[in-house]
Structures are given as structure tokens and as C-alpha cells.
Amino acid sequence: MGEGERFQLGTVGALTLSVVSSVSIVICNKALMSTLHFIFATTLTSWHLLVTFCSLHVALKMRFFEHKPFEQKAVMGFGVLNGISIGLLNLSLGFNSVGFYQMTKLAIIPCTVLLETLFLGKRFSKRIQFALSILLLGVGIATVTDLQLNALGSFLSFLAVITTCVAQIMTNTIQKKFKVSSTQLLYQSCPYQAATLLISGPYLDKLLTSQNVFGFKYTTQVTVFIILSCLISISVNFSTFLVIGKTSPVTYQVLGHLKTCLVLAFGYILLQDPFSWRNILGIMIAMMGMILYSYYCTLENQQKAVEASSQASQAREAESDPLINVENGSAVVSDTVGQRQLSPVWSKNKD
């Protein structure tokens, strides 16, 4: 199996793990919050991250992966930013209607595209933009219902979108810049994420629910579901970093909307949740957008591979014979990165 095939297999595995674990934790948390009335989302997330860090620490001691320290300021800033983005998303949900919160989540993709274009020089083709537009339209039809605006909620949503986009872009760029794996980055950033939410979580939850997480009555059933949620979160957190590292922040957001559609379908089929023609139409349009996005991404990746192979071949030819072609008084010469440029051919005048 070639390196490209192994990478594709690893990417498919990461995407599958992300979908399965995310849908599982949504179902678990829905039972925990809706049925058992444990509604302290931010504090629960801090426990998720704490358990994830402890499990990774055990895995490190068992030598399942190698610890690779890198710039401490980058790790700390990244971890705190991730924690803040989670808290802001929860606040956005608390101070806005569900419909406006769904619009906030939809805004993450175009915002990520804009930030990567402006600051990282990344280019998204017209067909990729078209596929993303179809996807967002479908998810919007399926999930957005009431849109109630207020100044504080809108401001919190704006901050949530910006911090989430930057955190996810940093996940991808840090892994590539410092050549660390998703596991190594998650292990080093988890303590900062967990600490940020452990400190702020109880206050945010009390602000949103008017209840104290420490005063909640923890029955055996509630405790079991909390433990199950924390265990599933290990896979969720790991697969999140893995997917963003192997693909891109935009692809991860596309995957997130696939999870939303699957959760909606699961709720309708197995839990008999209320469903309408609007939900069905929205999911169908969203799935069409996802299929188009996947197809165009695959097509463009294949084109890039062909171009890279062609440039590498030109570079090898240039090493053996720098003068590739002489035409109309100019020589086509390959430079160090395999690009082709024109340089004049000068001939000595004979006396």
C-alpha cells in the first residue's frame, strides 16, 4: 500500500470515528440533559477534557505515542482560546433562540473561508464555494426555525464564531508548523482547555440555568451517564484534532453539519421526534451539498497530485540538464521548486 493510499485510509478512518463518536455523545448528552435534567453543559465539557487528558497521560506512560514539546506560548494560547470558544458557544445558545444559534453555527464555514483567504492566502475554487453554499442552504432549511435577535446575544455569537474559526485554523496550522501529531497537540493543550472551563464552567452554568452544579442531586443513573459521556468524549476530542489535522477546518465543519443531519434523522426514526417536510427537504439538500463538496475536493486533490508529480519530474530533468529547451533566443529553465521560467540565451559575438 502506497503512502497516498495509507493517507486516504487514515482520513476515512478519522472521519468515520468523528461521526460515530459525535453522534453517540449527542445521544448520551440528550438523555443526560433532557431526561435526567443535568443541564450544566460547560462544566460537563470541562470534565470531558479532564478525562481526555488523564487517558492520554496513561497512554503516554504506556508509550502509545511520544511526547513532543514545542513552543509553550503557542500551546497555552491555543488551549485557552479553545476553552473560551466553547464557553462562548454555550453562552450564545443561552442568550439566543435555538434558530439564531443554528445560524451562528452556519456562519462558521464562510467565516473560516474568509479568514483563511485573507490571512493564509488559501484559495477556494468556485465549485467548492458552490458546494458549500448548497450545504449551508440545506442545513439552514432543516434546522433554522425562529430567529429572535438581541444585542447581547448577537455580540456573543459574533465572538463565538470568530474564536471557533481561529481555534480550528490554529489546530491545523500548529500541527503542520511544529510537525506534531493530533495526539501530541491534544495532550499538551488539554490541561489549558480543561482549566479554562473548570474555572469558568460553574459560573457560566449558573448564569444560564440559575442552578448550582455543586447543589445538583447526583443519582446513580446520572453518574453513570456522566461517566459514559466522559468516556465517549475521549474519542470525540481525539477525532476532532485528527480530522482537522488530516483535512482542513472547513472540511471539519462540513462533517459537523453531516452529524447534525444524522442526529435529526436518528431522532425521527428511533425516538419519534417531530419531523416535517422542511426537515426532510433540508437534509436532502444538505446531503447533496456534502456529496458535491467531497467530489470536488477529491477531484482537486487528484489534480494537485498530478501537478506535483509533473513538477517533481521537471525538477529531476533539470538536475540532469538545466537547459531544457532553446526557443526564439530564450531558454526554458526549471528552478529549485520545479517552476518554469524564461531566461535569455546570450551568445558571444565573434570578432
N, C-alpha and C positions, 0 to 999 in steps of 0.2 A: 504494500500500500504506500503510495507516494505521500509527500508532505502535504500537498494540496488536498488530497482526499482525507487525510487524517484531520486537517484543519476543518474541513466541511463537516466531517462526522462529529468532531468536538463541538462545533457550533450548533448543529442539530440537537445534540445531547443537551447542551446548555439551554437552548430554547425550550425543549421538552420539559426539562427539570424545572425551569422557571414557571411554565404554565401549570404543571401539575401541582407544584408546591404552593403557588399563589392561590389557585382555585381552592385547594384544600384548606389553607389558612383562612380564607374568606368564609368558607362554610363553618369552620370551627369558631371563628370570632362572631359570626352571625348568631350561632347558638349561644355563645357566651354572653353577648350583649343584649340580644333581643329576648331570648328565653330566660336566661339566668340573671339578667339586668345588671351585669358587670359592665359599666359604661365608661370606664376610665381608659380611654384609648391611648393617650400619651404615656401614661405610666406603664401600661401593658407593653408598649413599644420599647420602653427603656429596659424592661425585663427581657424582652426578646434579644436585644443587643447584648445584654449582660450574659445571658445564657450562651449566645453565639460566641462571645469572646472566651468564655470558660471552656467550651467544647473545642475551639481552635487551639487554646493553650494546651489542652490534653493531647490533641493531635500533633502539636509541635513536639511535645515531650516524647511522643511515640514515633517521632521522625517521619510523619506522613508528608510533611513539607519542611522546607528550610527557611529559617528566619533571615530576612534580608533588610537590615535597617537602611533607611535613606533619610533625606532632609527632614529633620524633626518639625520645623516650622510648617512645611507643606502638609505633613501628616496631621498636625494639630489643627491647622486652618481648615483642612478638608473635613476632618471629623466633626468639628464644631459646626461647620456650615451645614453638613448633613443633618445633624441634630436639630438645628434651627429650622431647616426646611420642613422637617417632619412636624415640628411644633406649629409652624405657620399654616401648614395644610390642615391640621386639626382645628386651629383657630378659624380658618377660612370656612370650614364646614360648620363650625359652631355659630358664626356670626352671619352666615348667608343661608339662603334657601338651598335645598338639595340641587335644584336645577342650575342655580348660579355656580355652585361648587363643581358640578359636572362641566360647565363652561370653562371654569378655571383649569380643570384637568385637560380639556381640549386645547387650551391656549398654550400648553407646554410644548407641543410639537412645533407650531410656527415660531414660537419664541426661540426654541433651540436652533432651528434652521437659521433664523436671523442672526443669533449670536455667533454661530459657527461661521457664517458667511462674512460677518463684519470683522471678527477678531481672529479667526483661524484661517481665513482665506479659502474655506471649503466651498465647493460649488455643487449645487443640486440641479440636475437636469430638469427640463420641462416635464418629461414624463413622470419623474419621481414626484415632482410638485403636484402633478395632476392626480397621481395615485393617492397621495396624502390628502388631497382635497376631498376625494371621493370617500376615503376612510373617515375623515372628520365629519363630513356631512352625515354619513350613516350612523356614527356613534351619537351625534347630536340629535338626530331624529329618534333614536332608540332610548336615549337616557334623559335628555333635557326636557323638563316639563315646565315648572313655574320659574320665572325669572324675577325675583324680588331684589332690588338694588338698595344698598345703603352705603353711606360714605365710608364708615369704618370697615365694613365687610369687604368693600371693593379694594380699599387700600391693603388690607391683609392678604387678599387674593393676589394682588399685584406683587407683593413681596414674596408670597409663596411660590408663584410662577418663576420669578427671577432666581431665587435661591435654589429651587429644584433644578432648573436648567443648568445653572453654573455648577452645582454639585455633580450632576450627571456628566457634564462635559469634562469636569476635573477627574472623574473616575476613569474615563477613557484616556485622557492626556497624561495623567500621572503614571498609569501602568506602562504606557509607551515611553515616556520620557526617562523614567528611572528603571525601566526593564524589570518590573516586579509583576508577579502573578496576581490574579484576583484574590487568592487566598492570603498572600502576604500583605496586600493592601488592606483587606478586610480585618486581618488580625491586628495590624498596627493602628487602624483608625477606630476600631470598635470601642476601645476604652473612652475616647473623647466623645463619640456619639452617645454612648450609654451615660456618661457622666452629665452631659448637657441635658439629657431628657430625665435622668433620675432627679436632678435638682429642680428642673422647671416643671416636670410632669404633674406632680400633685397639685401645684398652684394653678396650672392651666386647666386641669380636670375639674378642680373646684370652681373655677371661673365659669366653665362651660356647663357643668352639671349641677352646681350648688350642693354637691355632696363631697364627703371626705373619703378618699380611697382607704385611709387607715381605719375609718369607722365602719367600713363595709363588713357584712357578715359573711365570712368565708366558709361555706358549707363544703362537704367532701366533693360534691358534684362540681361546684365552681372551681375548686382547687385542681381537680383532675383536668378540667377543660383548659385552665390556665397553663398547666404543665404541658398538655398536648399542644397548645398554641405556641408555647416557647420552643418546643422540640421541632415543630414544623418550620418555625421562623429561621432555624439554622440553615435549612435548605433554601428558604426564600432569600435570605441575605447573601448567601454564597452564590446562588444562581444569578442574582441581580448584578453583582460585580463581574461575574463570569460572562454574562451576556453583553454588558456594556463594553467590557474589555475586548471581547472577540468580534463584536459588530460595531455599534455606534449608539450614542444616546437616543437618536431618532428611532432607530430600529427597536430599542428597548421600549420606547413609548408606544410604538405600533403594537408591540407584543402586549403591552399593558391594556390596550383597548380590545385586543383579542380576548384577554382574560375577562374583561367586563362583559363582553358578549356571551362568553361561555357561562359566566355566573348567572346572567339573566336567563339563558336557556335552561340551565340546571334548575334554577328556582321555579321556572314554569313547568318543566317536565316532572321533576321529582317532588317539589314542595308545593305545587299548585299555586304559585304566586300569581297575582293578577297580571294578565297579559293582554295586549291589544294588537290590532293590525299595524299600528305605528311602531311598536316594538319589533315585530316580525320584519317589516319593511326596512327599518333602520339597521337591524342585524344583517340582513341580506346585502344591503348597500355597503355596509362596513366590511363584510367579508370579501366583497368584490374589490374594494379598495386595498385590502390586505393582500389578496392574490396578485393584483396588479403591481403592488409595491414589491412583493417577493420576486415576481417575474422580472421586473425592470432592474432590480438590484442584482439578480443573478446574471442578467444579460450584460450589464455594465461591468460587473466583476470579471466576466469572461473576456470582454473587450480589453480591459486593463491588463489582464494576464497575457493576452496575445501581444499587446503593445510592449509590455515589459520584456517578453521573450524576444521580440523583434529588436528592441533597443540593446538587450544583452548580446544578441547575435552581432549587431553592428559594432558594439564595443570590442568584441573578440576579434572581428575582422580588422578593426582599426589598430589593435595592438600588433598584429602581424604586418599590416601595411597601412600606415596612416593616410597615404594618398589614395583615396578610394576611386575618384573619378576626376578627369580633367575635361572641362566642357566650357567652350567660349571664353577661354582665358581665366577660368576660375576653377579652384579645386574644392571638392566636397570632402570635408574632413570631419571625422567623428571626434567629439570632445570627451571629457572624462566621464560624463554621465550618459553617453550614448546618444546625445542630441546631435543634429547635423547642422553645420553652419558653413557659410561660404567664406573663403579666404582667397585673395588674389594670388595668381601664379606669376612671379616675376622672372623674366629671362634676361640674362646678361647680354648687352649689346656688344657685338663683335666690332673691333676697330677696323 
